[in-house]
Amino acid sequence: MHPNPAFRRVDAAQSLALVRARSFGILMAQGAEGPLASHIQFLLSDDGSVVEFHLVRNSPKARAIADGAPVRLIVEGPEGYISPDWYGVEDQVPTWNYVAVHLVGEARLT
């Protein structure tokens, strides 16, 4: 994908509203053997500053996450194919429009 910068960012409140509505995403962290990714359900705090989730204690992901470990949570929204015919102009290429929010932060085990 080659995101157009004109469509790359929206208001933070709008992004957090999508995250809150979905409450499901892909949690990524770096493990000893390489990148790890898990599909998780989560809860977003009222102010959007804290994401709470559960991992099985003896999973590779839980072992990789130590206090302060960097993580990324990817939440996907609606998406769809856009035909080049939609533009009504010759020599256009197809594209795929989508909405996604990446939250980056530090994980803390509790």
C-alpha positions in Angstrom: 0.0 0.0 0.0 1.1 3.5 -0.7 -1.1 5.8 1.6 -1.7 9.2 0.2 -0.6 11.8 2.9 -3.8 13.8 2.3 -5.8 10.9 3.9 -3.2 9.7 6.4 -4.3 11.5 9.6 -7.5 12.4 11.2 -8.6 14.0 14.4 -7.4 11.9 17.5 -10.9 11.8 18.9 -12.2 10.2 15.6 -9.4 7.6 15.7 -10.1 6.8 19.3 -13.8 6.4 18.6 -12.9 3.7 16.0 -10.6 2.0 18.4 -13.3 2.0 21.1 -16.0 0.8 18.8 -13.9 -2.1 17.5 -12.2 -3.2 20.7 -10.4 -5.8 18.7 -7.0 -5.6 17.1 -3.5 -7.0 16.6 -1.0 -6.6 19.4 2.6 -6.7 18.2 5.8 -7.0 20.3 9.4 -8.1 19.7 10.1 -11.6 21.0 13.5 -13.4 21.4 12.9 -15.2 18.0 11.5 -12.2 16.2 8.2 -10.2 15.9 5.1 -11.6 17.6 1.5 -10.7 16.8 -1.7 -11.7 18.6 -5.3 -10.9 17.8 -6.8 -9.6 21.0 -9.9 -8.0 22.5 -9.2 -5.0 24.7 -10.7 -2.1 26.7 -9.8 1.5 26.0 -9.8 3.9 29.0 -12.2 6.9 28.9 -9.4 9.3 28.1 -7.9 6.9 25.5 -4.5 6.8 27.3 -4.6 3.1 28.5 -5.5 -0.1 26.8 -6.2 -3.1 29.0 -6.0 -6.7 27.6 -5.4 -10.3 28.7 -2.8 -12.7 27.6 -2.2 -16.3 28.7 0.6 -16.1 31.3 2.8 -18.7 29.7 2.4 -17.5 26.1 5.4 -16.3 24.1 3.8 -12.8 23.9 3.4 -12.5 27.6 7.0 -13.7 28.2 8.2 -11.1 25.6 6.3 -8.2 27.4 8.3 -7.0 30.3 7.5 -3.7 32.1 8.1 -1.0 29.6 8.3 -3.2 26.6 7.4 -1.3 23.4 4.2 -2.6 21.7 2.0 -1.6 18.8 -1.8 -2.2 18.7 -3.3 -2.2 15.1 -7.0 -1.7 14.9 -8.7 -2.0 11.4 -11.8 -0.3 10.3 -13.8 -0.5 7.1 -12.1 -1.3 3.8 -12.9 -1.9 0.2 -11.8 -2.2 -3.4 -12.0 0.9 -5.6 -12.2 0.1 -9.3 -10.3 2.4 -11.7 -13.7 2.7 -13.6 -15.0 4.7 -10.6 -12.7 7.7 -11.5 -14.2 8.1 -15.0 -10.7 8.9 -16.3 -8.5 6.8 -18.6 -5.3 5.2 -17.4 -6.2 5.0 -13.7 -5.2 2.0 -11.5 -7.3 0.2 -8.9 -6.8 0.9 -5.2 -8.0 -0.4 -1.9 -9.3 2.2 0.6 -9.1 1.4 4.3 -9.1 2.8 7.8 -6.6 1.7 10.4 -5.3 3.1 13.7 -1.9 2.2 15.1 -1.5 2.8 18.9 2.1 2.7 20.1 3.1 2.5 23.7 4.7 0.6 26.5 3.3 -2.6 28.0 3.1 -3.2 31.7 2.2 -6.5 33.3 -0.2 -6.4 36.2 
